[in-house]
Amino acid sequence: MIKTAVVILNWNTKGYLEKFLPPLIASMPEDAEVIVADNASTDGSMEMMAAKFPSVRRIEFDKNFGFTGGYNGALSRIEAEYCVLINSDIEVGKGWLEPLINTLDDNPDVGACGPKLLSYYDRDRFEYAGAAGGYMDKYGYPFCRGRVLKMVEKDRGQYDEPADVFWVTGACLMVRRRVFEYLGGLDDRFFAHQEEIDFCWRLQMSGYRIRVVPQSVVWHLGGGTLPNDSPWKLKLNYRNNLMMLENNLAFTFAQEYTVGREAEILAEREAKYYLFGTPTEDAIAKKALRKAGRRIALRMIMDGCSALVYLVTFKLDYFKAVLSAHKEFWQDRQRWGYGEVVNFVQENPRSVVKGIYPHWIVMKAVLMKNRVFEEVADFSSKLSARCE
């Protein structure tokens, strides 16, 4: 069994494979290999691979399973201790992989890690997709150290210390394969977009840390499969964000009510209802589900406000994308029950999710503009202090 498999999921990106595969292959240390999994490309990608890179292992699917299904299928066929999920439009340099391997080797409680992500075109600027590791605000809006909304920072070495974060980008994400398998991989319903944030959230709830390792640097082209102005991409982001919140919010709130200050507050408020002054597990589950439901409802109202903006600015395709996202969310939602929340907390009694920013990052960014990065740096520093 090889130690590390670096897995590219390809869908009609023949040109990127030709351009970025040679330096990737050259960067492989001993006991690591590159594998290309293909989502039924029609651009001659696999024929090119057979002709130009015959020694590279290929996994070929008979249809496009998306980012989630493609990687789930690929990793189920790979025997390796660690797997790197990497986009075909990533450029790597020498020695990028070893810091990631060392991080998992030296920290058994780290379930996933990733590099610092810089722009391929603007080499000293962070790249939108993941920058230097990501967080999430209380309403589910993701942002990064180095990128908030569409504002992107220049890399001045301000995030060059390894740090615990809420998520690292799926553009280049190293995971422990056995943990990936234990958690059921990526959520197949997502197809693409925000699935890595959902996965990292579930990792944290299971007791693992997420780590960004800036000693590893890669350059990302970005937008290789879907353009940024795609209504379908917009729909996936809105829909998947709601699915991610429903997947995790109730369980996270229940864990907070079981551990730390939130547990103390709940015990004080609810003590009069319980003989021994401690809320029952059933009461905790009910409270967590109610709070999660309110938070998701509020997020849907916020989405609705965005949809209205699209409508009045005549961006009708975007308006329809938001409506379609909400419709599909209601059709495919999980609908967790009290028993499932209780069972989860019993199995993960001491896990606490870190990296959720307690404010609305969108409003902060609108009011503070570029100064919002000072707020992000302060939040990052406080989080790092708590994690030490």
C-alpha positions in Angstrom: 0.0 0.0 0.0 1.3 3.4 -0.9 1.4 6.1 1.8 0.0 9.0 -0.1 -2.2 9.2 -3.2 -2.6 12.5 -5.0 -5.9 12.3 -6.8 -7.0 14.6 -9.6 -10.7 14.5 -10.5 -10.9 15.4 -14.2 -13.8 16.5 -16.3 -12.9 17.9 -19.7 -9.8 19.6 -18.6 -7.3 18.0 -21.0 -5.3 21.2 -21.4 -4.8 21.6 -17.7 -3.6 18.0 -17.3 -1.1 18.4 -20.1 0.2 21.6 -18.5 0.1 20.8 -14.7 0.7 17.1 -14.6 4.4 17.1 -15.4 5.5 19.3 -12.4 3.1 17.4 -10.1 4.5 14.0 -11.1 8.1 15.4 -10.6 7.2 16.6 -7.1 6.2 13.2 -5.8 8.3 11.9 -2.9 8.9 8.2 -2.4 5.8 6.2 -1.5 3.5 8.7 -3.2 1.8 8.6 -6.5 -0.5 10.6 -8.8 -3.9 9.1 -9.8 -6.3 10.7 -12.3 -10.0 9.9 -11.9 -12.1 10.9 -14.9 -15.8 11.8 -14.8 -16.6 10.6 -18.3 -14.8 13.4 -20.2 -15.6 13.9 -23.8 -12.5 16.1 -24.7 -10.0 13.3 -25.3 -8.5 13.6 -21.8 -8.1 9.9 -21.2 -6.7 9.2 -24.7 -4.1 12.0 -24.1 -3.3 10.4 -20.7 -2.8 7.0 -22.3 -0.5 8.5 -24.9 1.5 11.0 -22.9 1.3 9.7 -19.3 1.0 5.9 -19.6 2.5 5.3 -16.2 -0.1 7.4 -14.3 -2.9 5.3 -12.9 -6.4 6.1 -14.3 -9.8 5.5 -12.8 -12.5 6.0 -15.4 -16.2 6.5 -14.6 -19.0 6.0 -17.1 -20.8 9.3 -16.2 -20.2 12.6 -14.5 -20.7 12.0 -10.8 -19.6 15.5 -9.9 -16.9 16.5 -7.4 -18.6 14.6 -4.6 -19.5 11.3 -6.3 -16.3 11.3 -8.3 -14.0 11.6 -5.3 -16.1 9.2 -3.2 -15.8 6.6 -6.0 -12.1 7.2 -6.6 -11.1 7.0 -2.9 -13.1 3.9 -2.5 -10.8 2.2 -5.0 -7.5 3.5 -3.6 -5.5 1.9 -0.8 -3.4 4.7 0.8 -3.0 6.1 4.3 -3.4 9.7 3.1 -5.2 11.1 0.0 -4.9 14.5 -1.5 -7.8 15.8 -3.4 -6.3 18.2 -5.9 -7.8 20.2 -8.9 -6.4 19.8 -12.4 -5.7 23.5 -12.6 -3.2 23.6 -9.6 0.5 24.3 -10.1 2.8 22.9 -7.5 6.5 23.4 -6.8 9.1 21.1 -5.3 8.5 20.1 -1.7 4.9 21.1 -1.5 3.6 17.7 -0.4 6.0 16.9 2.5 4.8 19.5 4.9 1.3 18.2 4.6 2.4 14.6 5.1 4.4 15.6 8.1 1.5 17.5 9.6 -0.7 14.3 9.6 2.2 12.1 10.7 3.0 14.4 13.7 -0.6 15.2 14.7 -3.0 12.2 15.0 -5.9 14.4 15.9 -5.6 16.4 12.7 -8.1 14.9 10.2 -7.4 17.1 7.2 -5.0 19.8 6.2 -4.2 21.9 3.2 -1.6 24.4 1.8 -1.6 28.1 1.3 -3.4 28.8 -1.9 -2.1 31.6 -4.1 -3.3 33.0 -7.5 -1.7 31.5 -10.6 -2.0 34.8 -12.4 -1.1 37.2 -9.5 1.6 35.1 -7.8 1.9 37.1 -4.6 -1.9 37.4 -4.0 -4.2 34.8 -2.3 -6.5 32.8 -4.5 -10.3 33.1 -4.0 -11.0 29.4 -3.5 -9.3 28.9 -0.2 -6.5 31.4 0.5 -4.8 30.6 3.8 -7.6 28.5 5.3 -11.2 29.3 5.9 -13.8 30.1 8.6 -17.6 30.4 8.6 -19.8 33.1 10.1 -22.8 32.4 12.3 -25.2 32.4 9.4 -23.1 30.0 7.2 -21.2 32.4 5.0 -17.7 31.1 4.4 -14.7 33.3 4.2 -10.9 32.9 4.4 -7.8 34.3 5.9 -6.8 36.4 2.9 -10.3 36.5 1.2 -13.6 37.9 2.3 -16.4 38.0 -0.2 -14.7 39.1 -3.4 -11.9 41.1 -1.7 -8.6 39.3 -1.8 -5.4 40.2 0.1 -1.8 40.3 -1.0 0.4 37.7 0.6 2.8 39.5 2.9 3.6 36.6 5.1 0.8 37.5 7.5 -0.6 34.0 7.5 2.7 32.0 7.4 2.2 30.2 10.7 0.4 26.9 10.7 -3.1 27.3 12.2 -6.3 25.5 13.1 -9.1 26.6 10.8 -12.7 25.7 10.2 -12.1 24.4 6.6 -9.5 24.1 3.9 -10.2 24.2 0.2 -11.2 21.2 -1.8 -8.9 22.5 -4.5 -6.1 20.9 -2.6 -7.1 19.0 0.5 -5.2 16.2 2.3 -7.3 13.7 4.3 -6.8 10.5 6.2 -8.4 7.9 4.0 -9.8 5.8 6.8 -11.4 8.8 8.4 -12.8 9.9 5.0 -14.3 6.4 4.7 -15.6 6.4 8.3 -17.5 9.7 7.8 -19.0 8.4 4.6 -16.9 10.7 2.4 -18.4 13.8 0.8 -22.1 14.3 0.8 -23.2 13.0 -2.7 -26.2 15.4 -2.7 -23.9 18.4 -3.1 -22.5 17.3 -6.5 -20.1 20.3 -6.3 -19.3 23.4 -4.2 -19.0 23.7 -0.4 -18.8 19.9 0.0 -15.3 20.3 1.5 -16.6 22.8 4.1 -19.4 20.3 5.1 -16.8 17.5 5.3 -14.4 19.6 7.5 -17.3 20.5 9.7 -18.2 16.9 10.2 -14.6 16.1 10.9 -14.5 18.7 13.7 -17.7 17.3 15.2 -16.1 13.9 15.3 -13.2 15.3 17.3 -10.6 16.1 14.6 -8.8 19.3 13.9 -8.4 21.0 10.5 -5.0 22.5 9.8 -3.6 24.9 7.2 0.1 24.5 6.5 1.6 27.6 4.8 4.9 25.9 4.4 3.2 24.1 1.6 2.3 26.5 -1.3 0.4 25.9 -4.5 -0.9 28.2 -7.2 -4.5 27.9 -8.4 -5.8 28.9 -11.8 -9.5 28.9 -10.6 -12.7 28.6 -12.5 -11.5 25.5 -14.4 -14.9 23.7 -14.6 -17.6 26.3 -14.1 -17.2 30.1 -14.7 -17.9 32.4 -11.7 -20.9 33.9 -13.4 -22.7 30.6 -13.9 -26.3 30.6 -12.6 -25.9 26.8 -12.0 -22.9 27.5 -9.9 -24.9 30.1 -8.0 -27.7 27.6 -7.4 -25.3 24.9 -6.1 -23.8 27.4 -3.7 -27.1 28.5 -2.3 -28.6 25.0 -2.1 -25.5 23.3 -0.7 -25.0 26.0 2.0 -28.5 25.2 3.3 -27.8 21.5 3.2 -24.5 22.0 5.0 -26.3 24.0 7.8 -28.9 21.3 8.2 -26.3 18.6 8.2 -24.4 20.1 11.1 -26.0 22.9 13.0 -28.2 20.9 15.3 -25.4 18.6 16.2 -23.0 21.5 16.8 -25.5 23.3 19.0 -26.1 20.1 21.0 -22.3 19.6 21.5 -22.1 23.3 22.7 -24.9 22.6 25.2 -23.0 19.6 26.5 -19.5 21.1 26.8 -18.2 24.5 27.9 -19.9 27.8 28.7 -23.0 27.1 26.6 -23.6 24.0 28.8 -23.3 26.1 31.9 -25.8 28.7 30.6 -28.3 26.0 29.6 -28.0 24.3 32.9 -28.6 27.6 34.8 -31.7 28.4 32.7 -33.2 24.9 32.7 -32.3 23.8 36.2 -35.8 24.5 37.7 -37.3 21.9 35.3 -35.0 19.0 36.2 -34.6 17.2 39.5 -30.8 17.2 39.6 -30.4 20.6 37.9 -29.0 19.2 34.6 -30.9 19.2 31.3 -31.7 15.8 30.0 -30.2 14.7 26.7 -33.7 14.8 25.1 -34.1 18.5 26.2 -30.7 19.3 24.8 -31.6 17.7 21.5 -34.9 19.5 21.3 -33.3 22.9 22.1 -30.5 22.3 19.5 -33.0 21.4 16.8 -35.1 24.4 17.5 -32.2 26.8 17.4 -30.9 25.2 14.2 -34.3 25.5 12.6 -34.5 29.2 13.4 -31.0 29.8 12.1 -31.7 28.1 8.8 -35.0 30.0 8.4 -33.2 33.2 9.0 -30.5 32.3 6.4 -33.3 31.5 3.9 -34.8 34.9 4.5 -31.3 36.4 3.8 -31.1 34.4 0.6 -34.6 35.8 -0.3 -33.3 39.3 0.1 -30.4 38.5 -2.3 -32.9 37.0 -4.8 -34.9 40.3 -4.7 -31.7 42.3 -5.4 -31.2 40.0 -8.5 -34.7 40.6 -9.5 -34.7 44.4 -9.4 -31.3 44.5 -11.1 -32.8 42.3 -13.9 -30.5 39.4 -13.2 -33.3 37.0 -13.8 -31.2 33.9 -14.2 -29.7 34.5 -10.8 -33.1 35.2 -9.3 -34.4 31.8 -10.6 -31.2 30.1 -9.4 -31.9 31.1 -5.8 -35.5 30.0 -6.0 -34.4 26.7 -7.6 -31.8 26.2 -4.8 -34.4 26.6 -2.1 -36.8 24.2 -3.9 -34.2 21.5 -4.2 -33.2 22.0 -0.5 -36.7 21.4 0.6 -37.0 18.3 -1.6 -33.7 16.7 -0.5 -33.3 17.9 3.2 -32.3 15.4 5.9 -34.9 16.2 8.6 -33.0 15.1 11.7 -34.9 13.8 14.7 -34.3 14.1 18.5 -32.9 10.5 18.7 -30.3 11.1 16.0 -29.0 14.2 17.8 -28.9 12.4 21.2 -27.0 9.5 19.7 -24.5 11.7 18.0 -23.7 13.6 21.2 -23.4 10.4 23.1 -20.8 9.1 20.6 -18.9 12.5 20.5 -19.4 13.9 24.0 -16.3 16.2 24.2 -16.0 17.5 20.6 -16.3 21.3 20.1 -16.4 22.9 16.7 -13.9 25.8 16.4 -13.8 28.5 13.7 -17.4 29.8 13.6 -17.2 33.6 13.5 -19.9 35.0 15.9 -21.0 37.8 13.7 -22.3 38.4 10.1 -19.2 38.7 7.9 -21.1 40.2 5.0 -22.1 43.3 7.0 -18.6 43.6 8.5 -17.1 43.6 5.0 -19.6 46.2 3.7 -18.9 48.5 6.6 -15.2 48.0 7.0 -14.1 47.2 3.4 -10.5 46.2 3.3 -10.1 46.8 7.1 -12.2 43.6 7.5 -9.0 41.7 7.2 -7.8 43.2 10.5 -11.0 41.7 12.0 -10.2 38.3 10.4 -6.6 38.4 11.7 -7.8 39.2 15.2 -10.3 36.3 15.1 -7.6 34.0 13.8 -5.2 35.0 16.6 -7.9 34.5 19.3 -8.8 31.1 17.8 -5.1 30.0 17.7 -4.7 31.0 21.3 -7.7 28.9 22.4 -6.4 25.9 20.3 -2.9 25.9 22.0 
